[in-house]
Amino acid sequence: MIVLGILGSFAVIGLLCWLLFTLAVFALPFFVGLNAGMWANQSGTGIFAAFLIGAFAAGATLGVGQILLAVLRSSWLRLLVALAFAAPAALAGFYATRGIVTHTMPTETWQLVVSIIGAVAVGITAVVRMTALATPEASGQGIATA
């Protein structure tokens, strides 16, 4: 039974890490949508309308990010857009890793070190996934064939 519990814990941790890496790109749109929905609810629109406003704001944020990555020609501007999406993802990665290692490592120094490594890994993954969403063919930068 103990072995099953340990294997189950590894499976759940693996699933949560996969989910974190997969959804890291959507941290900024989720944050924008959540804040827009909360603002709309607090201004008296009601729960359903606030949900719709939040969902629209999240979708618009992701759409604008993809359009900017597809349209912008400058590598520096594309990097800035990708970093705008990666910063909240890295923060989410830091706290997710911190939550896991708090239970497994006794010293705070190593908890911080491993949490920073987790933040960097999730941030890099978010940049790679965000830039992959805007393909070179969509931005006209693909290789032309004759």
ZAZA-87822 format. One line per field, with one value per residue (C-alpha): residue number from 1; residue in three letters; x, y, z. Coordinates in Angstrom, 3 decimals. Layout:
<rs>
i = c(NUM ...)
aa = c(ALA ...)
east = c(X ...)
north = c(Y ...)
up = c(Z ...)
</rs>
This chain:
<rs>
i = c(1 2 3 4 5 6 7 8 9 10 11 12 13 14 15 16 17 18 19 20 21 22 23 24 25 26 27 28 29 30 31 32 33 34 35 36 37 38 39 40 41 42 43 44 45 46 47 48 49 50 51 52 53 54 55 56 57 58 59 60 61 62 63 64 65 66 67 68 69 70 71 72 73 74 75 76 77 78 79 80 81 82 83 84 85 86 87 88 89 90 91 92 93 94 95 96 97 98 99 100 101 102 103 104 105 106 107 108 109 110 111 112 113 114 115 116 117 118 119 120 121 122 123 124 125 126 127 128 129 130 131 132 133 134 135 136 137 138 139 140 141 142 143 144 145 146)
aa = c(MET ILE VAL LEU GLY ILE LEU GLY SER PHE ALA VAL ILE GLY LEU LEU CYS TRP LEU LEU PHE THR LEU ALA VAL PHE ALA LEU PRO PHE PHE VAL GLY LEU ASN ALA GLY MET TRP ALA ASN GLN SER GLY THR GLY ILE PHE ALA ALA PHE LEU ILE GLY ALA PHE ALA ALA GLY ALA THR LEU GLY VAL GLY GLN ILE LEU LEU ALA VAL LEU ARG SER SER TRP LEU ARG LEU LEU VAL ALA LEU ALA PHE ALA ALA PRO ALA ALA LEU ALA GLY PHE TYR ALA THR ARG GLY ILE VAL THR HIS THR MET PRO THR GLU THR TRP GLN LEU VAL VAL SER ILE ILE GLY ALA VAL ALA VAL GLY ILE THR ALA VAL VAL ARG MET THR ALA LEU ALA THR PRO GLU ALA SER GLY GLN GLY ILE ALA THR ALA)
east = c(0.000 2.828 4.388 1.054 0.794 4.286 3.658 0.348 2.062 4.635 1.864 -0.058 3.067 3.917 0.382 0.430 3.840 2.607 -0.487 1.642 3.935 1.012 -1.048 1.857 1.237 -2.259 -1.204 -1.385 -4.736 -6.166 -4.944 -6.386 -9.678 -9.971 -9.362 -11.762 -14.440 -13.974 -14.093 -17.264 -18.889 -18.000 -19.480 -22.842 -23.122 -23.929 -22.136 -23.013 -22.112 -18.917 -17.953 -18.578 -16.567 -13.701 -13.714 -13.725 -10.848 -8.806 -9.427 -8.654 -5.383 -4.279 -5.426 -3.602 -0.448 -0.613 -1.319 1.580 3.925 2.755 2.899 5.948 9.136 11.638 13.063 13.337 9.659 8.659 10.851 9.163 5.718 6.840 8.366 5.108 3.435 6.342 6.633 3.307 4.018 7.412 5.789 3.214 6.031 7.921 4.971 3.949 7.483 7.677 4.478 5.892 9.392 8.112 6.911 10.067 13.056 13.777 16.062 14.688 17.796 17.335 13.599 14.358 17.009 14.762 11.818 13.897 14.958 11.283 10.386 13.092 12.009 8.348 9.233 11.404 8.701 6.126 8.356 8.901 5.198 4.109 6.481 5.365 1.738 2.619 4.130 6.576 4.152 1.465 3.799 5.130 8.610 8.547 10.879 9.528 9.446 9.664)
north = c(0.000 2.418 1.778 2.497 5.789 6.822 5.899 7.729 10.815 10.721 10.366 13.327 15.502 14.563 15.383 18.749 19.616 18.682 20.828 23.737 23.596 23.213 26.068 28.430 30.473 31.289 32.833 36.439 36.038 34.281 37.095 39.782 37.917 37.309 40.969 42.172 39.775 40.806 44.484 43.927 42.003 44.688 47.374 45.612 43.688 40.340 37.009 35.844 39.133 39.369 35.872 36.817 40.027 38.149 35.439 38.073 39.978 36.771 35.791 39.286 39.323 36.021 37.082 40.413 38.640 36.165 38.902 40.976 38.020 37.336 40.936 42.400 42.154 43.250 40.405 42.692 43.634 39.993 39.122 41.823 40.446 36.896 38.093 39.854 36.449 34.622 36.822 35.762 32.174 32.275 33.672 30.875 28.368 29.772 29.406 26.008 24.706 26.383 24.627 21.244 21.650 23.107 19.607 17.836 20.042 21.165 24.162 27.414 28.100 24.989 25.624 29.038 27.691 24.933 27.358 29.750 26.875 25.948 29.555 29.748 26.432 27.447 30.924 29.508 27.007 29.816 31.868 28.859 27.982 31.583 32.079 28.717 29.898 32.522 30.465 32.012 31.219 33.357 36.329 36.046 35.137 31.575 30.283 31.112 28.257 28.897)
up = c(0.000 0.774 -2.627 -4.309 -2.401 -3.464 -7.109 -7.010 -5.623 -8.426 -10.993 -9.583 -9.381 -12.977 -14.106 -12.340 -13.815 -17.292 -16.746 -15.520 -18.551 -20.956 -19.535 -18.763 -21.908 -20.717 -17.383 -18.670 -20.480 -17.410 -15.153 -17.434 -17.816 -14.080 -13.259 -15.958 -14.724 -11.099 -12.058 -14.077 -11.215 -8.686 -10.914 -10.786 -14.070 -12.469 -12.449 -15.976 -17.667 -15.603 -16.754 -20.389 -20.034 -18.392 -21.064 -23.816 -22.178 -21.824 -25.435 -26.665 -24.719 -26.207 -29.677 -29.529 -28.359 -31.245 -33.771 -32.474 -32.714 -36.259 -37.472 -35.759 -37.794 -35.158 -33.102 -30.077 -30.174 -30.611 -27.630 -25.537 -26.380 -25.576 -22.281 -21.377 -21.593 -19.921 -16.803 -15.220 -16.275 -14.548 -11.414 -11.491 -11.999 -9.022 -6.672 -8.019 -7.535 -4.136 -3.073 -4.046 -2.577 0.695 1.550 0.432 1.369 4.922 4.234 2.917 0.865 -1.265 -1.495 -2.966 -5.341 -6.688 -6.926 -9.025 -11.283 -11.676 -12.504 -15.156 -16.691 -16.866 -18.178 -20.966 -21.850 -22.035 -24.367 -26.628 -26.707 -27.259 -30.167 -31.583 -31.584 -34.188 -36.983 -39.468 -42.288 -40.642 -40.359 -43.909 -42.704 -43.989 -46.651 -50.084 -52.566 -56.262)
</rs>
